[in-house]
């Protein structure tokens, strides 16, 4: 399911994102219920999406988490579209905006650290991957993340036009890898069969039904015959034995793909005027 941001009222959405308008008054009075706020509503919505996925998100479900009716939320957030924008921007506040632990001149280490942080961010919040980048949210935290990447890329010394295209290359690389990790974690629960069971059943059937597979697809067969690439020690988090094989593969693919891309940046720097 792909969701497009920015579908609510433009001025109301942006004023909420940038907190440029005065917040609605909090209602006091007797009773044990805590006061509502935009931040509390967004936090509850993020927790709901993290635990149950985007499909579970609704104003009523968020209200239930807060012990309020959906109608009570509309005083603070006009609707689900605006709420989604706020959620998306809010979680981006988790991303670092500087890498002081890296040598300022070591752009490669900084970009590697950035990519790893963003990958784990998406894995923590897989619902974010369903929000299309075709329509940005235009919130402060989203811009802070973009500004961080642009600053890291400017350290390469490449011209602005190339930096712009590299921004458009790095984000899809990280998002695609994170999506593969998220899918790997979801597959067994969603299908009722483990990766081992799925491959064992279908591999046997494929070999039986397509006995000339190697002759029909020689490049793929040759690649498989050469053996798998040994995983890098940092390709998966601790407890690697408990990590599903597709996730380990996705993480290793991310590591290798990022390395090749950074090699390309290095070559472009060497060849620049």
Backbone bond lengths (Angstrom), bond angles and torsions (degrees), N, CA, C in turn:
res aa  C-N    CA-C-N  psi(-1)  N-CA   C-N-CA  omega(-1)  CA-C   N-CA-C  phi
1 X - - - 1.462 - - 1.520 109.19 -
2 X 1.325 116.14 121.46 1.456 121.34 177.02 1.522 108.66 -100.47
3 X 1.326 116.03 133.56 1.453 122.08 180.00 1.523 108.21 -118.87
4 X 1.318 116.19 136.23 1.458 120.61 178.90 1.523 109.46 -103.02
5 X 1.322 114.62 130.00 1.458 120.49 178.94 1.522 110.23 -78.92
6 X 1.323 114.87 172.18 1.456 120.16 174.17 1.513 114.81 69.13
7 X 1.318 116.88 35.45 1.469 119.30 -179.93 1.529 112.85 -99.44
8 X 1.311 116.41 -6.15 1.457 119.44 178.53 1.519 111.26 -85.23
9 X 1.326 115.66 -174.68 1.460 120.80 177.46 1.531 109.12 -61.16
10 X 1.345 118.33 124.58 1.466 120.52 -173.16 1.519 113.69 -56.66
11 X 1.332 117.05 -50.11 1.457 118.33 -175.44 1.523 111.71 -68.11
12 X 1.325 116.10 -41.63 1.469 118.82 -179.09 1.526 110.37 -65.89
13 X 1.334 116.88 -42.61 1.462 120.00 -179.86 1.517 111.29 -62.45
14 X 1.337 116.25 -47.26 1.462 119.79 -177.05 1.536 111.59 -69.27
15 X 1.318 117.26 -34.29 1.463 118.71 178.43 1.526 110.83 -67.20
16 X 1.328 116.35 -34.81 1.460 119.69 176.20 1.528 111.05 -70.28
17 X 1.328 116.56 -42.84 1.459 120.38 -179.62 1.524 111.62 -61.12
18 X 1.319 115.80 -42.22 1.459 120.43 -176.25 1.526 112.64 -96.56
19 X 1.349 116.12 1.72 1.460 122.40 179.85 1.529 110.93 50.06
20 X 1.334 115.81 44.32 1.462 120.24 -176.14 1.521 113.16 -87.70
21 X 1.337 116.71 -16.94 1.463 120.30 176.64 1.527 110.18 -102.18
22 X 1.289 115.80 155.99 1.461 119.23 176.07 1.521 109.69 -63.34
23 X 1.337 118.35 136.87 1.458 120.44 179.54 1.523 111.15 -66.06
24 X 1.326 117.16 153.06 1.463 119.26 177.18 1.523 110.55 -63.24
25 X 1.299 117.15 148.47 1.478 118.97 -178.27 1.515 111.20 -62.84
26 X 1.316 116.31 139.87 1.459 120.32 176.30 1.513 108.46 -85.04
27 X 1.303 114.52 133.89 1.461 119.40 -175.65 1.520 109.46 -84.28
28 X 1.320 115.93 122.62 1.451 120.45 176.91 1.518 110.55 -89.98
29 X 1.301 116.53 -153.70 1.450 119.36 177.76 1.506 111.78 109.69
30 X 1.312 116.01 175.45 1.463 120.38 -176.29 1.519 111.48 -70.64
31 X 1.322 114.74 164.44 1.458 119.74 176.25 1.514 111.02 111.49
32 X 1.336 116.65 153.37 1.463 121.38 -174.99 1.523 114.36 -83.38
33 X 1.336 118.27 -8.51 1.454 118.94 -174.59 1.527 111.78 -65.29
34 X 1.348 117.06 134.39 1.463 119.61 177.96 1.526 110.11 -70.50
35 X 1.312 115.61 154.13 1.448 120.08 178.48 1.516 110.55 -70.79
36 X 1.304 115.30 143.62 1.458 120.37 178.17 1.520 110.39 -83.79
37 X 1.317 115.46 158.12 1.456 122.51 173.74 1.525 107.11 -155.87
38 X 1.315 116.39 163.15 1.466 120.17 177.28 1.521 109.85 -59.45
39 X 1.324 117.02 -44.35 1.462 120.49 -178.32 1.525 111.94 -61.81
40 X 1.329 116.95 -40.26 1.465 120.16 179.96 1.524 110.88 -66.15
41 X 1.313 116.48 -39.60 1.471 120.78 179.08 1.527 110.52 -65.96
42 X 1.323 116.17 -43.65 1.462 120.27 179.73 1.529 110.49 -64.48
43 X 1.320 117.36 -43.14 1.463 120.40 179.80 1.523 111.46 -61.72
44 X 1.323 117.08 -40.70 1.462 120.47 178.28 1.521 110.95 -66.22
45 X 1.326 116.64 -38.98 1.459 120.76 179.94 1.526 110.84 -67.22
46 X 1.322 117.51 -40.92 1.466 121.13 177.82 1.526 110.50 -62.62
47 X 1.323 116.68 -44.53 1.462 120.41 178.87 1.521 111.25 -60.85
48 X 1.323 116.39 -40.10 1.463 120.86 178.50 1.525 110.99 -63.84
49 X 1.344 116.84 -46.39 1.465 120.39 -179.07 1.524 111.35 -66.69
50 X 1.328 117.30 -37.44 1.464 120.43 177.87 1.521 111.19 -63.00
51 X 1.320 116.52 -40.59 1.464 120.61 -174.38 1.520 113.33 -83.71
52 X 1.345 116.99 -37.55 1.457 119.73 -171.17 1.523 114.53 -121.03
53 X 1.323 117.52 -6.67 1.455 120.14 177.57 1.521 112.67 93.28
54 X 1.320 114.45 167.00 1.455 121.59 -177.10 1.525 112.17 -61.95
55 X 1.332 117.00 -33.83 1.465 120.16 -176.82 1.526 111.95 -62.16
56 X 1.321 116.67 -24.87 1.470 119.97 -177.99 1.520 112.72 -84.18
57 X 1.331 116.99 -7.82 1.455 120.15 -173.66 1.522 111.85 -75.81
58 X 1.322 115.66 126.02 1.465 122.70 173.34 1.518 107.39 -158.07
59 X 1.309 115.44 159.06 1.463 118.66 178.55 1.525 110.13 -62.55
60 X 1.309 116.89 -36.20 1.472 119.86 179.66 1.526 110.94 -65.70
61 X 1.352 116.55 -43.49 1.464 119.64 -179.12 1.527 111.15 -64.69
62 X 1.332 116.80 -39.26 1.461 120.13 177.69 1.527 109.95 -66.36
63 X 1.330 116.43 -41.92 1.452 120.08 177.16 1.514 112.17 -59.77
64 X 1.328 116.76 -40.50 1.466 120.55 178.59 1.523 110.78 -59.25
65 X 1.323 116.58 -39.62 1.467 120.51 -179.96 1.523 111.57 -64.88
66 X 1.300 115.42 -30.85 1.462 120.76 -177.93 1.528 112.47 -94.16
67 X 1.326 116.21 -1.49 1.460 119.99 -178.32 1.515 112.28 72.38
68 X 1.319 116.98 28.53 1.457 122.15 -179.28 1.523 109.88 -129.89
69 X 1.316 116.12 165.19 1.462 120.54 174.55 1.524 109.08 -80.70
70 X 1.314 116.10 161.52 1.462 120.21 176.34 1.522 110.79 -59.92
71 X 1.328 116.81 -37.61 1.461 120.62 -178.27 1.526 111.34 -60.88
72 X 1.329 117.64 -32.76 1.461 120.64 -179.27 1.529 111.53 -66.18
73 X 1.323 116.63 -25.76 1.464 120.50 -178.01 1.524 111.95 -76.78
74 X 1.322 117.12 -27.43 1.468 120.07 -172.58 1.532 112.60 -67.44
75 X 1.314 118.05 -18.74 1.460 119.82 174.81 1.519 111.13 -64.53
76 X 1.324 116.50 -28.07 1.461 122.46 -174.99 1.527 112.49 -103.34
77 X 1.328 116.38 -39.53 1.471 122.14 -179.03 1.523 107.38 -129.69
78 X 1.340 118.40 120.94 1.473 120.68 -172.81 1.521 114.99 -60.09
79 X 1.350 118.01 -31.49 1.446 118.60 -177.18 1.517 111.84 -176.38
80 X 1.315 115.99 -176.64 1.465 121.82 -176.17 1.526 111.98 -64.03
81 X 1.328 118.12 -36.78 1.468 120.55 -179.55 1.519 110.92 -61.25
82 X 1.336 115.78 -47.89 1.462 119.41 178.71 1.530 111.11 -65.54
83 X 1.329 116.11 -36.51 1.461 120.01 179.02 1.522 110.72 -62.70
84 X 1.319 117.23 -42.55 1.460 120.84 179.29 1.528 110.63 -60.32
85 X 1.321 117.05 -43.59 1.467 120.39 177.77 1.527 110.64 -58.93
86 X 1.323 116.12 -44.65 1.462 120.77 -179.50 1.531 111.61 -64.84
87 X 1.320 116.81 -41.11 1.462 121.01 178.08 1.521 111.29 -61.81
88 X 1.311 115.29 -48.08 1.464 121.35 -177.04 1.523 110.23 -59.43
89 X 1.331 115.90 -46.22 1.452 118.57 -178.11 1.523 111.12 -71.26
90 X 1.313 117.26 -37.28 1.465 120.60 -176.89 1.522 112.13 -61.53
91 X 1.332 117.39 -45.02 1.466 118.65 -177.53 1.524 111.78 -68.37
92 X 1.339 117.15 -25.08 1.463 119.41 178.41 1.527 111.95 -67.05
93 X 1.322 117.59 -13.36 1.465 120.37 175.93 1.530 111.03 -66.44
94 X 1.329 117.76 -16.40 1.462 121.15 179.17 1.524 112.38 -70.62
95 X 1.322 117.32 -22.83 1.461 120.37 -173.81 1.525 111.09 -75.79
96 X 1.320 116.86 136.85 1.471 119.14 176.44 1.526 110.50 -62.61
97 X 1.297 116.10 148.86 1.462 120.88 177.93 1.522 111.71 -111.60
98 X 1.329 117.32 1.93 1.462 121.56 176.80 1.523 107.83 -154.70
99 X 1.316 115.44 157.93 1.455 121.63 -179.47 1.523 109.16 -129.20
100 X 1.346 116.96 68.99 1.467 120.32 -175.66 1.517 112.93 -65.63
101 X 1.353 116.75 -20.18 1.456 118.36 -178.28 1.523 111.73 -74.53
102 X 1.341 117.39 -13.02 1.454 121.29 -179.29 1.518 110.04 -97.23
103 X 1.307 115.73 150.34 1.460 121.02 173.06 1.522 107.97 -62.45
104 X 1.344 118.49 124.99 1.465 120.31 -178.68 1.527 113.33 -54.56
105 X 1.344 115.94 -26.05 1.459 118.92 -179.41 1.529 112.16 -88.08
106 X 1.318 116.61 -9.52 1.463 120.34 -178.55 1.523 109.33 -93.62
107 X 1.316 115.86 76.87 1.465 121.03 -176.82 1.527 111.31 -62.85
108 X 1.325 117.53 -31.98 1.466 119.71 -177.40 1.529 111.14 -66.37
109 X 1.319 117.34 -45.31 1.466 120.33 178.56 1.521 110.50 -62.75
110 X 1.349 115.87 -39.80 1.463 119.43 -179.13 1.524 110.96 -65.94
111 X 1.325 117.59 -43.06 1.465 120.58 179.59 1.528 111.23 -67.67
112 X 1.318 116.62 -36.04 1.469 119.76 176.98 1.520 110.36 -64.40
113 X 1.329 116.57 -43.18 1.471 120.69 177.67 1.518 110.35 -63.74
114 X 1.330 117.32 -43.68 1.466 121.45 178.96 1.529 110.83 -58.56
115 X 1.316 116.35 -49.09 1.467 120.04 -177.18 1.526 111.20 -61.71
116 X 1.329 116.43 -40.38 1.459 119.63 178.74 1.518 112.57 -65.21
117 X 1.337 116.52 -40.41 1.462 120.44 177.90 1.530 111.18 -63.47
118 X 1.318 116.12 -43.26 1.466 119.90 -177.96 1.526 110.67 -68.75
119 X 1.331 117.22 -38.26 1.463 120.18 176.98 1.525 110.54 -58.24
120 X 1.333 117.21 -49.28 1.463 120.25 -178.32 1.522 111.23 -67.38
121 X 1.326 117.08 -31.46 1.465 120.84 175.77 1.523 110.36 -60.74
122 X 1.331 116.87 -47.71 1.460 120.19 179.41 1.525 111.72 -64.90
123 X 1.332 116.83 -36.46 1.466 119.95 179.25 1.534 110.35 -66.45
124 X 1.334 117.15 -35.26 1.469 120.53 176.74 1.520 111.60 -68.19
125 X 1.321 116.44 -33.13 1.459 121.79 -176.52 1.537 109.79 -127.06
126 X 1.340 118.10 69.44 1.469 119.62 -173.97 1.524 113.89 -61.75
127 X 1.316 118.64 -22.45 1.461 121.10 178.41 1.523 111.74 -64.26
128 X 1.337 116.58 -24.96 1.468 119.95 178.74 1.527 110.12 -61.65
129 X 1.333 116.95 -31.07 1.461 120.96 -179.40 1.522 112.13 -66.23
130 X 1.309 117.48 -19.04 1.464 120.67 178.40 1.524 112.62 -82.39
131 X 1.315 116.93 -10.62 1.465 120.94 178.35 1.526 108.03 -86.51
132 X 1.316 117.09 113.74 1.461 122.01 -175.97 1.527 111.17 -64.16
133 X 1.326 115.52 141.48 1.460 120.18 175.75 1.527 111.91 -85.82
134 X 1.337 116.11 1.84 1.464 119.20 177.21 1.518 111.85 -65.66
135 X 1.339 116.88 -29.30 1.464 122.67 178.61 1.527 108.16 -126.53
136 X 1.329 118.00 95.52 1.472 119.35 -178.46 1.515 112.05 -65.03
137 X 1.317 115.14 155.62 1.457 121.77 179.74 1.534 110.93 -73.52
138 X 1.332 116.09 -32.86 1.478 122.62 179.43 1.525 111.99 70.26
139 X 1.330 115.62 33.50 1.453 120.35 178.17 1.522 112.22 -96.28
140 X 1.326 118.03 166.71 1.470 121.50 -176.03 1.520 114.46 -64.06
141 X 1.326 117.90 -38.14 1.465 120.00 -178.63 1.520 111.12 -75.31
142 X 1.316 117.15 -35.39 1.459 120.12 174.54 1.530 109.91 -61.76
143 X 1.328 116.25 -43.97 1.464 120.33 178.67 1.528 111.19 -66.06
144 X 1.328 117.61 -36.89 1.463 120.29 178.79 1.528 110.67 -61.89
145 X 1.340 116.35 -41.26 1.458 119.89 177.41 1.517 111.86 -63.92
146 X 1.315 116.36 -42.02 1.466 120.67 178.13 1.527 110.43 -64.99
147 X 1.324 116.70 -42.92 1.460 121.16 -179.20 1.526 110.77 -61.55
148 X 1.331 116.18 -37.93 1.460 120.74 178.72 1.518 111.03 -61.78
149 X 1.335 116.77 -47.63 1.462 120.36 -179.22 1.524 111.01 -64.52
150 X 1.326 117.16 -42.39 1.465 119.95 179.37 1.529 110.29 -60.49
151 X 1.328 117.20 -42.68 1.462 120.75 179.66 1.529 111.09 -62.43
152 X 1.342 116.66 -41.67 1.465 119.82 178.67 1.520 111.39 -64.46
153 X 1.319 116.83 -39.14 1.458 120.47 -179.44 1.529 111.72 -73.45
154 X 1.320 116.89 -33.25 1.470 119.00 177.78 1.532 111.03 -63.14
155 X 1.338 116.39 -26.23 1.465 120.30 177.97 1.522 112.44 -65.61
156 X 1.321 117.74 -16.58 1.468 120.45 177.56 1.524 111.57 -73.29
157 X 1.325 117.43 -18.35 1.448 120.59 -177.92 1.513 114.45 82.58
158 X 1.323 117.11 3.54 1.464 120.35 179.12 1.531 110.02 -75.09
159 X 1.319 117.55 154.50 1.468 120.12 -177.89 1.520 112.36 -66.19
160 X 1.341 114.45 159.54 1.463 120.66 -174.55 1.521 112.24 -57.69
161 X 1.332 117.49 -39.10 1.464 119.72 -179.47 1.514 112.39 -62.29
162 X 1.329 117.11 -37.51 1.471 121.22 178.16 1.524 110.15 -72.13
163 X 1.321 116.69 -41.52 1.468 120.59 178.36 1.523 110.31 -57.84
164 X 1.318 116.23 -43.25 1.472 119.94 179.09 1.526 111.09 -57.20
165 X 1.327 116.97 -44.32 1.467 120.49 -178.76 1.523 111.52 -71.15
166 X 1.325 117.05 -32.58 1.463 119.25 177.71 1.528 111.51 -67.69
167 X 1.329 116.39 -34.62 1.468 119.50 173.96 1.529 109.24 -58.66
168 X 1.339 115.49 -43.85 1.465 120.56 179.96 1.507 113.60 -73.23
169 X 1.326 117.97 -8.29 1.464 122.32 176.38 1.520 111.72 -97.57
170 X 1.319 116.44 -41.15 1.461 120.42 -175.24 1.525 112.82 -70.36
171 X 1.328 116.93 -43.03 1.463 118.21 -179.43 1.539 112.07 -60.40
172 X 1.347 119.86 -47.75 1.469 119.00 177.74 1.529 113.49 -62.04
173 X 1.340 116.87 -34.64 1.466 119.42 177.39 1.524 110.50 -61.11
174 X 1.315 116.79 -48.37 1.461 120.43 -177.95 1.527 110.84 -69.23
175 X 1.318 116.65 -43.68 1.471 120.13 179.85 1.532 110.95 -62.52
176 X 1.320 117.13 -42.15 1.461 120.08 179.88 1.512 111.81 -63.91
177 X 1.324 116.66 -41.08 1.465 120.10 178.41 1.523 110.93 -66.33
178 X 1.335 115.97 -41.70 1.464 119.43 178.46 1.524 110.99 -64.44
179 X 1.318 117.27 -37.48 1.460 120.32 177.96 1.523 110.90 -62.97
180 X 1.341 116.50 -39.37 1.470 120.20 178.04 1.525 110.40 -64.15
181 X 1.334 117.54 -40.00 1.461 120.94 177.57 1.530 110.17 -65.18
182 X 1.332 116.23 -45.44 1.468 120.20 -179.53 1.524 111.08 -62.16
183 X 1.329 116.80 -42.57 1.464 120.76 179.08 1.526 110.96 -64.25
184 X 1.339 116.37 -39.83 1.460 120.26 179.66 1.520 110.99 -61.39
185 X 1.333 116.16 -38.62 1.466 119.68 -179.99 1.524 111.97 -72.01
186 X 1.311 116.52 -28.20 1.460 120.65 -175.89 1.525 112.82 -87.44
187 X 1.333 117.34 -25.07 1.464 121.61 -168.82 1.525 113.79 -56.91
188 X 1.329 116.91 -50.16 1.461 119.53 -176.02 1.523 111.72 -62.36
189 X 1.341 116.38 -44.71 1.460 119.96 -179.30 1.529 111.37 -66.83
190 X 1.327 116.90 -36.87 1.463 120.73 -176.06 1.527 112.65 -76.55
191 X 1.339 116.97 -29.95 1.468 120.05 -175.01 1.520 113.71 -103.93
192 X 1.340 116.90 -19.11 1.458 119.61 -179.36 1.505 114.41 82.94
193 X 1.333 118.43 6.68 1.463 120.93 178.18 1.524 109.25 -135.11
194 X 1.326 115.66 145.82 1.456 120.46 179.65 1.521 109.80 -74.51
195 X 1.322 115.44 166.22 1.469 119.83 177.65 1.522 110.61 -61.99
196 X 1.329 116.42 -40.12 1.462 120.39 179.78 1.528 111.15 -61.60
197 X 1.338 116.13 -45.47 1.471 119.94 179.35 1.520 111.19 -63.59
198 X 1.323 116.28 -43.61 1.468 120.35 -177.59 1.523 111.01 -61.25
199 X 1.348 116.52 -47.94 1.464 120.17 -178.08 1.517 111.88 -68.95
200 X 1.332 117.19 -38.02 1.469 119.90 -179.48 1.520 110.80 -61.83
201 X 1.316 116.63 -44.85 1.469 120.36 -178.81 1.525 111.80 -66.47
202 X 1.305 116.26 -46.91 1.464 119.38 -173.90 1.516 113.22 -79.07
203 X 1.320 117.90 -32.37 1.465 119.61 177.12 1.513 110.71 -63.38
204 X 1.336 115.51 -43.58 1.463 119.14 179.37 1.525 110.81 -63.04
205 X 1.332 116.55 -43.75 1.463 120.21 -179.75 1.526 111.24 -65.76
206 X 1.331 116.57 -39.60 1.462 119.98 -179.20 1.521 111.52 -64.18
207 X 1.326 117.28 -44.22 1.465 120.52 179.76 1.523 111.47 -64.89
208 X 1.316 115.60 -34.32 1.466 119.37 179.09 1.523 111.58 -70.78
209 X 1.328 116.55 -42.90 1.460 121.07 -175.26 1.519 113.27 -83.22
210 X 1.330 117.20 -23.59 1.470 120.99 -179.08 1.531 107.95 -128.83
211 X 1.330 117.96 72.95 1.464 120.48 -176.48 1.522 113.41 -65.72
212 X 1.322 117.48 -22.83 1.470 120.55 179.76 1.535 111.67 -96.65
213 X 1.312 116.51 26.63 1.478 120.82 -176.79 1.530 111.37 -54.31
214 X 1.342 117.25 -45.88 1.466 120.90 -176.80 1.520 111.77 -62.68
215 X 1.335 117.05 -36.81 1.464 120.24 179.24 1.532 111.31 -72.69
216 X 1.299 117.05 -34.56 1.466 120.63 -178.50 1.527 112.74 -77.18
217 X 1.334 115.72 -30.55 1.468 120.16 -177.72 1.529 108.97 -129.23
218 X 1.323 116.98 68.78 1.479 120.17 -173.15 1.516 114.20 -66.03
219 X 1.333 118.44 -36.12 1.468 119.55 -177.76 1.530 110.52 -67.03
220 X 1.332 116.66 -44.03 1.462 120.31 178.45 1.526 110.74 -64.14
221 X 1.312 116.53 -43.91 1.462 120.60 -178.12 1.518 111.01 -65.06
222 X 1.331 117.06 -39.47 1.456 120.35 178.61 1.520 110.83 -64.00
223 X 1.333 115.50 -41.28 1.465 119.65 179.13 1.520 110.97 -61.92
224 X 1.339 116.47 -43.16 1.464 120.08 178.91 1.519 111.33 -65.68
225 X 1.346 116.53 -37.11 1.457 120.54 -177.53 1.519 112.22 -68.43
226 X 1.329 116.16 -25.56 1.461 119.71 -179.38 1.529 111.81 -74.31
227 X 1.308 116.53 -10.96 1.455 120.45 174.27 1.508 112.48 95.93
228 X 1.327 116.87 154.18 1.465 120.79 179.98 1.521 111.29 -70.22
229 X 1.315 115.28 153.07 1.458 120.82 174.80 1.519 108.16 -75.39
230 X 1.326 116.24 133.79 1.460 119.51 178.34 1.525 109.86 -65.67
231 X 1.318 118.26 130.76 1.472 119.95 -178.56 1.512 112.23 -64.86
232 X 1.306 115.64 144.77 1.456 122.19 176.15 1.523 108.22 -73.76
233 X 1.332 118.48 145.02 1.477 119.89 -178.90 1.522 113.89 -54.58
234 X 1.335 117.88 -29.87 1.459 120.13 -178.37 1.506 113.34 -97.30
235 X 1.346 117.58 14.06 1.463 119.89 -175.31 1.514 113.04 -74.10
236 X 1.323 117.76 -22.80 1.465 121.17 -178.95 1.515 108.84 -136.38
237 X 1.327 116.68 156.21 1.460 119.59 178.69 1.513 111.92 -69.28
238 X 1.330 116.37 176.50 1.458 120.88 179.75 1.528 110.09 -58.23
239 X 1.341 114.96 151.63 1.453 119.34 -176.83 1.510 111.17 78.00
240 X 1.354 116.56 40.57 1.460 121.19 -172.79 1.523 112.68 -58.18
241 X 1.343 116.65 -31.07 1.461 119.11 -177.86 1.518 111.53 -64.44
242 X 1.331 116.50 -25.26 1.460 119.95 -179.97 1.525 111.99 -88.20
243 X 1.325 117.79 -6.77 1.462 121.73 -178.21 1.520 108.88 -83.12
244 X 1.338 118.95 128.59 1.467 120.76 179.53 1.523 111.27 -58.10
245 X 1.333 115.02 146.37 1.464 120.46 -178.98 1.528 112.53 -53.98
246 X 1.349 120.32 -45.55 1.465 118.97 179.09 1.523 113.35 -60.05
247 X 1.336 117.03 -34.29 1.466 118.93 177.26 1.516 110.79 -68.29
248 X 1.344 117.35 -42.30 1.464 119.36 177.27 1.522 110.71 -60.14
249 X 1.325 115.99 -40.85 1.465 120.02 178.32 1.529 111.24 -64.55
250 X 1.321 116.60 -41.61 1.460 120.44 -179.96 1.520 110.86 -63.59
251 X 1.319 116.90 -41.58 1.453 120.41 179.82 1.525 111.94 -68.31
252 X 1.329 116.40 -38.73 1.459 119.14 177.63 1.529 110.97 -68.64
253 X 1.329 116.81 -38.20 1.458 120.36 176.44 1.517 110.87 -62.60
254 X 1.310 115.92 -39.97 1.464 120.74 176.72 1.526 110.53 -61.14
255 X 1.319 116.73 -47.15 1.463 120.51 -178.53 1.529 111.44 -60.67
256 X 1.332 116.05 -47.47 1.460 119.98 -177.87 1.531 110.68 -68.33
257 X 1.331 116.35 -44.68 1.460 119.77 -179.67 1.512 112.50 -61.46
258 X 1.344 116.11 -42.20 1.456 119.96 177.95 1.523 110.28 -63.51
259 X 1.336 116.59 -41.28 1.462 120.00 179.78 1.518 112.33 -61.72
260 X 1.324 116.36 -42.20 1.469 119.97 179.11 1.526 110.26 -65.73
261 X 1.336 116.98 -39.94 1.466 120.34 178.28 1.523 110.71 -63.10
262 X 1.331 117.16 -42.95 1.461 120.48 179.14 1.533 111.13 -67.32
263 X 1.334 116.35 -33.15 1.468 119.52 173.71 1.531 110.09 -61.26
264 X 1.342 115.27 -39.37 1.452 119.31 178.16 1.519 112.11 -64.49
265 X 1.336 116.40 -38.92 1.471 119.75 177.03 1.530 109.23 -63.91
266 X 1.319 116.16 -42.16 1.471 120.09 178.10 1.529 111.05 -59.62
267 X 1.333 116.16 -42.32 1.466 119.95 179.40 1.530 110.67 -66.60
268 X 1.330 116.29 -38.47 1.470 119.35 178.30 1.526 111.11 -65.15
269 X 1.328 116.28 -37.34 1.469 119.94 177.54 1.523 110.74 -65.09
270 X 1.334 115.97 -40.24 1.469 119.79 -178.65 1.522 111.71 -67.08
271 X 1.344 115.47 -29.51 1.457 118.79 -176.89 1.511 115.09 -96.39
272 X 1.357 116.12 1.46 1.454 118.32 -177.72 1.526 110.76 -73.22
273 X 1.331 117.84 152.29 1.458 120.13 -179.30 1.529 111.47 -60.16
